[in-house]
Structure formats: C-alpha cells, structure tokens
Amino acid sequence: MASAAIVLRRTSWHDHFDPETWLLRWHRLGNAVAWDVSGQPMLCMNMLGDEDASTKLRGELDWGGNRNLLRRWMAAHRPVSAFGQIGARA
C-alpha cells in the first residue's frame, strides 16, 4: 500500500520575524521611522505612497508579538547623533 504525504509550505506568517527585513520593506514603500521626545520609535506612513501595501505590512506587527520585537530591536539600534543617542536623557 502506498502512503500519501502532505507537504506543508511555510508562509510569511509562520516565518521567524526579522525586524531589519521588515524595516527595509517599510522604507521601500516610501515610509519612514522617527523617534518621539521620549525616545520611543514611531512608524510614519507616506500618504502619497502605496497606502494599502503599507497597511498590510503594518498588520504583520499585530501577529505573535512582532510589534514588541520590532520595538526592542529599534531601541537597541537607535541612531546616534552628534549629541548622543536620540531620546537619551541627560
């Protein structure tokens, strides 16, 4: 008797979340990232770009704690200016 095998393919929802790759995709859509005065990262959407694609990409953050992973990664990789880290307290 022959056995049948079912092959399951991984989708992007099951792949390991990579904050750096996600941010590259975010920037390719014409969007930006900024830091508020308290040092928290903010995602800024370009309203002249592909708003639907940006909304779908942003939706990936709502799955499986990805938003927290992105926030922690961005805090660890905050850009440094001539005056020290942006949002750093004196």
Phi and psi restraints in degrees (range 20) as a CNS / XPLOR table:
assign (resid 1 and name C) (resid 2 and name N)
       (resid 2 and name CA) (resid 2 and name C) 1.0 -83.2 20.0 2
assign (resid 2 and name N) (resid 2 and name CA)
       (resid 2 and name C) (resid 3 and name N) 1.0 141.8 20.0 2
assign (resid 2 and name C) (resid 3 and name N)
       (resid 3 and name CA) (resid 3 and name C) 1.0 -101.9 20.0 2
assign (resid 3 and name N) (resid 3 and name CA)
       (resid 3 and name C) (resid 4 and name N) 1.0 141.8 20.0 2
assign (resid 3 and name C) (resid 4 and name N)
       (resid 4 and name CA) (resid 4 and name C) 1.0 -96.6 20.0 2
assign (resid 4 and name N) (resid 4 and name CA)
       (resid 4 and name C) (resid 5 and name N) 1.0 141.1 20.0 2
assign (resid 4 and name C) (resid 5 and name N)
       (resid 5 and name CA) (resid 5 and name C) 1.0 -115.8 20.0 2
assign (resid 5 and name N) (resid 5 and name CA)
       (resid 5 and name C) (resid 6 and name N) 1.0 137.7 20.0 2
assign (resid 5 and name C) (resid 6 and name N)
       (resid 6 and name CA) (resid 6 and name C) 1.0 -104.7 20.0 2
assign (resid 6 and name N) (resid 6 and name CA)
       (resid 6 and name C) (resid 7 and name N) 1.0 127.6 20.0 2
assign (resid 6 and name C) (resid 7 and name N)
       (resid 7 and name CA) (resid 7 and name C) 1.0 -104.3 20.0 2
assign (resid 7 and name N) (resid 7 and name CA)
       (resid 7 and name C) (resid 8 and name N) 1.0 122.2 20.0 2
assign (resid 7 and name C) (resid 8 and name N)
       (resid 8 and name CA) (resid 8 and name C) 1.0 -99.9 20.0 2
assign (resid 8 and name N) (resid 8 and name CA)
       (resid 8 and name C) (resid 9 and name N) 1.0 131.4 20.0 2
assign (resid 8 and name C) (resid 9 and name N)
       (resid 9 and name CA) (resid 9 and name C) 1.0 -99.7 20.0 2
assign (resid 9 and name N) (resid 9 and name CA)
       (resid 9 and name C) (resid 10 and name N) 1.0 140.0 20.0 2
assign (resid 9 and name C) (resid 10 and name N)
       (resid 10 and name CA) (resid 10 and name C) 1.0 -75.6 20.0 2
assign (resid 10 and name N) (resid 10 and name CA)
       (resid 10 and name C) (resid 11 and name N) 1.0 140.3 20.0 2
assign (resid 10 and name C) (resid 11 and name N)
       (resid 11 and name CA) (resid 11 and name C) 1.0 -108.1 20.0 2
assign (resid 11 and name N) (resid 11 and name CA)
       (resid 11 and name C) (resid 12 and name N) 1.0 171.9 20.0 2
assign (resid 11 and name C) (resid 12 and name N)
       (resid 12 and name CA) (resid 12 and name C) 1.0 -61.2 20.0 2
assign (resid 12 and name N) (resid 12 and name CA)
       (resid 12 and name C) (resid 13 and name N) 1.0 -24.9 20.0 2
assign (resid 12 and name C) (resid 13 and name N)
       (resid 13 and name CA) (resid 13 and name C) 1.0 -72.5 20.0 2
assign (resid 13 and name N) (resid 13 and name CA)
       (resid 13 and name C) (resid 14 and name N) 1.0 -20.8 20.0 2
assign (resid 13 and name C) (resid 14 and name N)
       (resid 14 and name CA) (resid 14 and name C) 1.0 -100.9 20.0 2
assign (resid 14 and name N) (resid 14 and name CA)
       (resid 14 and name C) (resid 15 and name N) 1.0 -13.2 20.0 2
assign (resid 14 and name C) (resid 15 and name N)
       (resid 15 and name CA) (resid 15 and name C) 1.0 -70.9 20.0 2
assign (resid 15 and name N) (resid 15 and name CA)
       (resid 15 and name C) (resid 16 and name N) 1.0 157.2 20.0 2
assign (resid 15 and name C) (resid 16 and name N)
       (resid 16 and name CA) (resid 16 and name C) 1.0 -64.0 20.0 2
assign (resid 16 and name N) (resid 16 and name CA)
       (resid 16 and name C) (resid 17 and name N) 1.0 133.2 20.0 2
assign (resid 16 and name C) (resid 17 and name N)
       (resid 17 and name CA) (resid 17 and name C) 1.0 -75.9 20.0 2
assign (resid 17 and name N) (resid 17 and name CA)
       (resid 17 and name C) (resid 18 and name N) 1.0 125.1 20.0 2
assign (resid 17 and name C) (resid 18 and name N)
       (resid 18 and name CA) (resid 18 and name C) 1.0 -113.9 20.0 2
assign (resid 18 and name N) (resid 18 and name CA)
       (resid 18 and name C) (resid 19 and name N) 1.0 105.2 20.0 2
assign (resid 18 and name C) (resid 19 and name N)
       (resid 19 and name CA) (resid 19 and name C) 1.0 -58.0 20.0 2
assign (resid 19 and name N) (resid 19 and name CA)
       (resid 19 and name C) (resid 20 and name N) 1.0 -38.7 20.0 2
assign (resid 19 and name C) (resid 20 and name N)
       (resid 20 and name CA) (resid 20 and name C) 1.0 -65.2 20.0 2
assign (resid 20 and name N) (resid 20 and name CA)
       (resid 20 and name C) (resid 21 and name N) 1.0 -43.1 20.0 2
assign (resid 20 and name C) (resid 21 and name N)
       (resid 21 and name CA) (resid 21 and name C) 1.0 -65.4 20.0 2
assign (resid 21 and name N) (resid 21 and name CA)
       (resid 21 and name C) (resid 22 and name N) 1.0 -40.3 20.0 2
assign (resid 21 and name C) (resid 22 and name N)
       (resid 22 and name CA) (resid 22 and name C) 1.0 -61.1 20.0 2
assign (resid 22 and name N) (resid 22 and name CA)
       (resid 22 and name C) (resid 23 and name N) 1.0 -43.9 20.0 2
assign (resid 22 and name C) (resid 23 and name N)
       (resid 23 and name CA) (resid 23 and name C) 1.0 -65.6 20.0 2
assign (resid 23 and name N) (resid 23 and name CA)
       (resid 23 and name C) (resid 24 and name N) 1.0 -35.6 20.0 2
assign (resid 23 and name C) (resid 24 and name N)
       (resid 24 and name CA) (resid 24 and name C) 1.0 -62.6 20.0 2
assign (resid 24 and name N) (resid 24 and name CA)
       (resid 24 and name C) (resid 25 and name N) 1.0 -43.3 20.0 2
assign (resid 24 and name C) (resid 25 and name N)
       (resid 25 and name CA) (resid 25 and name C) 1.0 -63.2 20.0 2
assign (resid 25 and name N) (resid 25 and name CA)
       (resid 25 and name C) (resid 26 and name N) 1.0 -38.8 20.0 2
assign (resid 25 and name C) (resid 26 and name N)
       (resid 26 and name CA) (resid 26 and name C) 1.0 -62.0 20.0 2
assign (resid 26 and name N) (resid 26 and name CA)
       (resid 26 and name C) (resid 27 and name N) 1.0 -44.5 20.0 2
assign (resid 26 and name C) (resid 27 and name N)
       (resid 27 and name CA) (resid 27 and name C) 1.0 -69.6 20.0 2
assign (resid 27 and name N) (resid 27 and name CA)
       (resid 27 and name C) (resid 28 and name N) 1.0 -35.1 20.0 2
assign (resid 27 and name C) (resid 28 and name N)
       (resid 28 and name CA) (resid 28 and name C) 1.0 -63.5 20.0 2
assign (resid 28 and name N) (resid 28 and name CA)
       (resid 28 and name C) (resid 29 and name N) 1.0 -24.7 20.0 2
assign (resid 28 and name C) (resid 29 and name N)
       (resid 29 and name CA) (resid 29 and name C) 1.0 -83.0 20.0 2
assign (resid 29 and name N) (resid 29 and name CA)
       (resid 29 and name C) (resid 30 and name N) 1.0 2.1 20.0 2
assign (resid 29 and name C) (resid 30 and name N)
       (resid 30 and name CA) (resid 30 and name C) 1.0 89.7 20.0 2
assign (resid 30 and name N) (resid 30 and name CA)
       (resid 30 and name C) (resid 31 and name N) 1.0 11.7 20.0 2
assign (resid 30 and name C) (resid 31 and name N)
       (resid 31 and name CA) (resid 31 and name C) 1.0 -91.0 20.0 2
assign (resid 31 and name N) (resid 31 and name CA)
       (resid 31 and name C) (resid 32 and name N) 1.0 172.1 20.0 2
assign (resid 31 and name C) (resid 32 and name N)
       (resid 32 and name CA) (resid 32 and name C) 1.0 -137.0 20.0 2
assign (resid 32 and name N) (resid 32 and name CA)
       (resid 32 and name C) (resid 33 and name N) 1.0 169.6 20.0 2
assign (resid 32 and name C) (resid 33 and name N)
       (resid 33 and name CA) (resid 33 and name C) 1.0 -126.7 20.0 2
assign (resid 33 and name N) (resid 33 and name CA)
       (resid 33 and name C) (resid 34 and name N) 1.0 137.1 20.0 2
assign (resid 33 and name C) (resid 34 and name N)
       (resid 34 and name CA) (resid 34 and name C) 1.0 -136.3 20.0 2
assign (resid 34 and name N) (resid 34 and name CA)
       (resid 34 and name C) (resid 35 and name N) 1.0 168.0 20.0 2
assign (resid 34 and name C) (resid 35 and name N)
       (resid 35 and name CA) (resid 35 and name C) 1.0 -119.7 20.0 2
assign (resid 35 and name N) (resid 35 and name CA)
       (resid 35 and name C) (resid 36 and name N) 1.0 135.9 20.0 2
assign (resid 35 and name C) (resid 36 and name N)
       (resid 36 and name CA) (resid 36 and name C) 1.0 -81.5 20.0 2
assign (resid 36 and name N) (resid 36 and name CA)
       (resid 36 and name C) (resid 37 and name N) 1.0 -178.8 20.0 2
assign (resid 36 and name C) (resid 37 and name N)
       (resid 37 and name CA) (resid 37 and name C) 1.0 -65.4 20.0 2
assign (resid 37 and name N) (resid 37 and name CA)
       (resid 37 and name C) (resid 38 and name N) 1.0 -22.4 20.0 2
assign (resid 37 and name C) (resid 38 and name N)
       (resid 38 and name CA) (resid 38 and name C) 1.0 -89.4 20.0 2
assign (resid 38 and name N) (resid 38 and name CA)
       (resid 38 and name C) (resid 39 and name N) 1.0 -0.7 20.0 2
assign (resid 38 and name C) (resid 39 and name N)
       (resid 39 and name CA) (resid 39 and name C) 1.0 91.4 20.0 2
assign (resid 39 and name N) (resid 39 and name CA)
       (resid 39 and name C) (resid 40 and name N) 1.0 5.2 20.0 2
assign (resid 39 and name C) (resid 40 and name N)
       (resid 40 and name CA) (resid 40 and name C) 1.0 -82.4 20.0 2
assign (resid 40 and name N) (resid 40 and name CA)
       (resid 40 and name C) (resid 41 and name N) 1.0 138.1 20.0 2
assign (resid 40 and name C) (resid 41 and name N)
       (resid 41 and name CA) (resid 41 and name C) 1.0 -72.8 20.0 2
assign (resid 41 and name N) (resid 41 and name CA)
       (resid 41 and name C) (resid 42 and name N) 1.0 144.7 20.0 2
assign (resid 41 and name C) (resid 42 and name N)
       (resid 42 and name CA) (resid 42 and name C) 1.0 -127.0 20.0 2
assign (resid 42 and name N) (resid 42 and name CA)
       (resid 42 and name C) (resid 43 and name N) 1.0 138.4 20.0 2
assign (resid 42 and name C) (resid 43 and name N)
       (resid 43 and name CA) (resid 43 and name C) 1.0 -95.8 20.0 2
assign (resid 43 and name N) (resid 43 and name CA)
       (resid 43 and name C) (resid 44 and name N) 1.0 121.9 20.0 2
assign (resid 43 and name C) (resid 44 and name N)
       (resid 44 and name CA) (resid 44 and name C) 1.0 -108.7 20.0 2
assign (resid 44 and name N) (resid 44 and name CA)
       (resid 44 and name C) (resid 45 and name N) 1.0 122.8 20.0 2
assign (resid 44 and name C) (resid 45 and name N)
       (resid 45 and name CA) (resid 45 and name C) 1.0 -93.9 20.0 2
assign (resid 45 and name N) (resid 45 and name CA)
       (resid 45 and name C) (resid 46 and name N) 1.0 136.6 20.0 2
assign (resid 45 and name C) (resid 46 and name N)
       (resid 46 and name CA) (resid 46 and name C) 1.0 -83.1 20.0 2
assign (resid 46 and name N) (resid 46 and name CA)
       (resid 46 and name C) (resid 47 and name N) 1.0 110.5 20.0 2
assign (resid 46 and name C) (resid 47 and name N)
       (resid 47 and name CA) (resid 47 and name C) 1.0 -72.7 20.0 2
assign (resid 47 and name N) (resid 47 and name CA)
       (resid 47 and name C) (resid 48 and name N) 1.0 -12.1 20.0 2
assign (resid 47 and name C) (resid 48 and name N)
       (resid 48 and name CA) (resid 48 and name C) 1.0 -91.2 20.0 2
assign (resid 48 and name N) (resid 48 and name CA)
       (resid 48 and name C) (resid 49 and name N) 1.0 -6.9 20.0 2
assign (resid 48 and name C) (resid 49 and name N)
       (resid 49 and name CA) (resid 49 and name C) 1.0 -92.3 20.0 2
assign (resid 49 and name N) (resid 49 and name CA)
       (resid 49 and name C) (resid 50 and name N) 1.0 -159.1 20.0 2
assign (resid 49 and name C) (resid 50 and name N)
       (resid 50 and name CA) (resid 50 and name C) 1.0 -81.9 20.0 2
assign (resid 50 and name N) (resid 50 and name CA)
       (resid 50 and name C) (resid 51 and name N) 1.0 92.5 20.0 2
assign (resid 50 and name C) (resid 51 and name N)
       (resid 51 and name CA) (resid 51 and name C) 1.0 -66.0 20.0 2
assign (resid 51 and name N) (resid 51 and name CA)
       (resid 51 and name C) (resid 52 and name N) 1.0 -37.9 20.0 2
assign (resid 51 and name C) (resid 52 and name N)
       (resid 52 and name CA) (resid 52 and name C) 1.0 -64.6 20.0 2
assign (resid 52 and name N) (resid 52 and name CA)
       (resid 52 and name C) (resid 53 and name N) 1.0 -44.3 20.0 2
assign (resid 52 and name C) (resid 53 and name N)
       (resid 53 and name CA) (resid 53 and name C) 1.0 -64.5 20.0 2
assign (resid 53 and name N) (resid 53 and name CA)
       (resid 53 and name C) (resid 54 and name N) 1.0 -39.0 20.0 2
assign (resid 53 and name C) (resid 54 and name N)
       (resid 54 and name CA) (resid 54 and name C) 1.0 -65.2 20.0 2
assign (resid 54 and name N) (resid 54 and name CA)
       (resid 54 and name C) (resid 55 and name N) 1.0 -40.3 20.0 2
assign (resid 54 and name C) (resid 55 and name N)
       (resid 55 and name CA) (resid 55 and name C) 1.0 -65.1 20.0 2
assign (resid 55 and name N) (resid 55 and name CA)
       (resid 55 and name C) (resid 56 and name N) 1.0 -41.7 20.0 2
assign (resid 55 and name C) (resid 56 and name N)
       (resid 56 and name CA) (resid 56 and name C) 1.0 -65.1 20.0 2
assign (resid 56 and name N) (resid 56 and name CA)
       (resid 56 and name C) (resid 57 and name N) 1.0 -41.6 20.0 2
assign (resid 56 and name C) (resid 57 and name N)
       (resid 57 and name CA) (resid 57 and name C) 1.0 -64.9 20.0 2
assign (resid 57 and name N) (resid 57 and name CA)
       (resid 57 and name C) (resid 58 and name N) 1.0 -40.1 20.0 2
assign (resid 57 and name C) (resid 58 and name N)
       (resid 58 and name CA) (resid 58 and name C) 1.0 -65.2 20.0 2
assign (resid 58 and name N) (resid 58 and name CA)
       (resid 58 and name C) (resid 59 and name N) 1.0 -30.4 20.0 2
assign (resid 58 and name C) (resid 59 and name N)
       (resid 59 and name CA) (resid 59 and name C) 1.0 -63.2 20.0 2
assign (resid 59 and name N) (resid 59 and name CA)
       (resid 59 and name C) (resid 60 and name N) 1.0 -26.3 20.0 2
assign (resid 59 and name C) (resid 60 and name N)
       (resid 60 and name CA) (resid 60 and name C) 1.0 -63.1 20.0 2
assign (resid 60 and name N) (resid 60 and name CA)
       (resid 60 and name C) (resid 61 and name N) 1.0 -23.2 20.0 2
assign (resid 60 and name C) (resid 61 and name N)
       (resid 61 and name CA) (resid 61 and name C) 1.0 -73.1 20.0 2
assign (resid 61 and name N) (resid 61 and name CA)
       (resid 61 and name C) (resid 62 and name N) 1.0 -20.7 20.0 2
assign (resid 61 and name C) (resid 62 and name N)
       (resid 62 and name CA) (resid 62 and name C) 1.0 -83.9 20.0 2
assign (resid 62 and name N) (resid 62 and name CA)
       (resid 62 and name C) (resid 63 and name N) 1.0 1.0 20.0 2
assign (resid 62 and name C) (resid 63 and name N)
       (resid 63 and name CA) (resid 63 and name C) 1.0 -106.6 20.0 2
assign (resid 63 and name N) (resid 63 and name CA)
       (resid 63 and name C) (resid 64 and name N) 1.0 128.0 20.0 2
assign (resid 63 and name C) (resid 64 and name N)
       (resid 64 and name CA) (resid 64 and name C) 1.0 60.0 20.0 2
assign (resid 64 and name N) (resid 64 and name CA)
       (resid 64 and name C) (resid 65 and name N) 1.0 30.2 20.0 2
assign (resid 64 and name C) (resid 65 and name N)
       (resid 65 and name CA) (resid 65 and name C) 1.0 78.2 20.0 2
assign (resid 65 and name N) (resid 65 and name CA)
       (resid 65 and name C) (resid 66 and name N) 1.0 16.7 20.0 2
assign (resid 65 and name C) (resid 66 and name N)
       (resid 66 and name CA) (resid 66 and name C) 1.0 -64.1 20.0 2
assign (resid 66 and name N) (resid 66 and name CA)
       (resid 66 and name C) (resid 67 and name N) 1.0 -31.5 20.0 2
assign (resid 66 and name C) (resid 67 and name N)
       (resid 67 and name CA) (resid 67 and name C) 1.0 -62.4 20.0 2
assign (resid 67 and name N) (resid 67 and name CA)
       (resid 67 and name C) (resid 68 and name N) 1.0 -42.1 20.0 2
assign (resid 67 and name C) (resid 68 and name N)
       (resid 68 and name CA) (resid 68 and name C) 1.0 -67.8 20.0 2
assign (resid 68 and name N) (resid 68 and name CA)
       (resid 68 and name C) (resid 69 and name N) 1.0 -38.9 20.0 2
assign (resid 68 and name C) (resid 69 and name N)
       (resid 69 and name CA) (resid 69 and name C) 1.0 -61.5 20.0 2
assign (resid 69 and name N) (resid 69 and name CA)
       (resid 69 and name C) (resid 70 and name N) 1.0 -43.3 20.0 2
assign (resid 69 and name C) (resid 70 and name N)
       (resid 70 and name CA) (resid 70 and name C) 1.0 -64.7 20.0 2
assign (resid 70 and name N) (resid 70 and name CA)
       (resid 70 and name C) (resid 71 and name N) 1.0 -43.2 20.0 2
assign (resid 70 and name C) (resid 71 and name N)
       (resid 71 and name CA) (resid 71 and name C) 1.0 -62.3 20.0 2
assign (resid 71 and name N) (resid 71 and name CA)
       (resid 71 and name C) (resid 72 and name N) 1.0 -43.4 20.0 2
assign (resid 71 and name C) (resid 72 and name N)
       (resid 72 and name CA) (resid 72 and name C) 1.0 -65.8 20.0 2
assign (resid 72 and name N) (resid 72 and name CA)
       (resid 72 and name C) (resid 73 and name N) 1.0 -41.3 20.0 2
assign (resid 72 and name C) (resid 73 and name N)
       (resid 73 and name CA) (resid 73 and name C) 1.0 -64.5 20.0 2
assign (resid 73 and name N) (resid 73 and name CA)
       (resid 73 and name C) (resid 74 and name N) 1.0 -43.2 20.0 2
assign (resid 73 and name C) (resid 74 and name N)
       (resid 74 and name CA) (resid 74 and name C) 1.0 -66.2 20.0 2
assign (resid 74 and name N) (resid 74 and name CA)
       (resid 74 and name C) (resid 75 and name N) 1.0 -36.3 20.0 2
assign (resid 74 and name C) (resid 75 and name N)
       (resid 75 and name CA) (resid 75 and name C) 1.0 -65.9 20.0 2
assign (resid 75 and name N) (resid 75 and name CA)
       (resid 75 and name C) (resid 76 and name N) 1.0 -35.7 20.0 2
assign (resid 75 and name C) (resid 76 and name N)
       (resid 76 and name CA) (resid 76 and name C) 1.0 -76.1 20.0 2
assign (resid 76 and name N) (resid 76 and name CA)
       (resid 76 and name C) (resid 77 and name N) 1.0 -23.4 20.0 2
assign (resid 76 and name C) (resid 77 and name N)
       (resid 77 and name CA) (resid 77 and name C) 1.0 -115.1 20.0 2
assign (resid 77 and name N) (resid 77 and name CA)
       (resid 77 and name C) (resid 78 and name N) 1.0 31.6 20.0 2
assign (resid 77 and name C) (resid 78 and name N)
       (resid 78 and name CA) (resid 78 and name C) 1.0 -63.6 20.0 2
assign (resid 78 and name N) (resid 78 and name CA)
       (resid 78 and name C) (resid 79 and name N) 1.0 136.2 20.0 2
assign (resid 78 and name C) (resid 79 and name N)
       (resid 79 and name CA) (resid 79 and name C) 1.0 -65.6 20.0 2
assign (resid 79 and name N) (resid 79 and name CA)
       (resid 79 and name C) (resid 80 and name N) 1.0 151.1 20.0 2
assign (resid 79 and name C) (resid 80 and name N)
       (resid 80 and name CA) (resid 80 and name C) 1.0 -108.8 20.0 2
assign (resid 80 and name N) (resid 80 and name CA)
       (resid 80 and name C) (resid 81 and name N) 1.0 132.0 20.0 2
assign (resid 80 and name C) (resid 81 and name N)
       (resid 81 and name CA) (resid 81 and name C) 1.0 -105.5 20.0 2
assign (resid 81 and name N) (resid 81 and name CA)
       (resid 81 and name C) (resid 82 and name N) 1.0 -176.3 20.0 2
assign (resid 81 and name C) (resid 82 and name N)
       (resid 82 and name CA) (resid 82 and name C) 1.0 -65.2 20.0 2
assign (resid 82 and name N) (resid 82 and name CA)
       (resid 82 and name C) (resid 83 and name N) 1.0 -20.3 20.0 2
assign (resid 82 and name C) (resid 83 and name N)
       (resid 83 and name CA) (resid 83 and name C) 1.0 -101.2 20.0 2
assign (resid 83 and name N) (resid 83 and name CA)
       (resid 83 and name C) (resid 84 and name N) 1.0 14.5 20.0 2
assign (resid 83 and name C) (resid 84 and name N)
       (resid 84 and name CA) (resid 84 and name C) 1.0 100.5 20.0 2
assign (resid 84 and name N) (resid 84 and name CA)
       (resid 84 and name C) (resid 85 and name N) 1.0 -165.6 20.0 2
assign (resid 84 and name C) (resid 85 and name N)
       (resid 85 and name CA) (resid 85 and name C) 1.0 -70.8 20.0 2
assign (resid 85 and name N) (resid 85 and name CA)
       (resid 85 and name C) (resid 86 and name N) 1.0 141.3 20.0 2
assign (resid 85 and name C) (resid 86 and name N)
       (resid 86 and name CA) (resid 86 and name C) 1.0 -66.2 20.0 2
assign (resid 86 and name N) (resid 86 and name CA)
       (resid 86 and name C) (resid 87 and name N) 1.0 131.2 20.0 2
assign (resid 86 and name C) (resid 87 and name N)
       (resid 87 and name CA) (resid 87 and name C) 1.0 84.6 20.0 2
assign (resid 87 and name N) (resid 87 and name CA)
       (resid 87 and name C) (resid 88 and name N) 1.0 -1.9 20.0 2
assign (resid 87 and name C) (resid 88 and name N)
       (resid 88 and name CA) (resid 88 and name C) 1.0 -71.8 20.0 2
assign (resid 88 and name N) (resid 88 and name CA)
       (resid 88 and name C) (resid 89 and name N) 1.0 143.6 20.0 2
assign (resid 88 and name C) (resid 89 and name N)
       (resid 89 and name CA) (resid 89 and name C) 1.0 -91.7 20.0 2
assign (resid 89 and name N) (resid 89 and name CA)
       (resid 89 and name C) (resid 90 and name N) 1.0 141.1 20.0 2
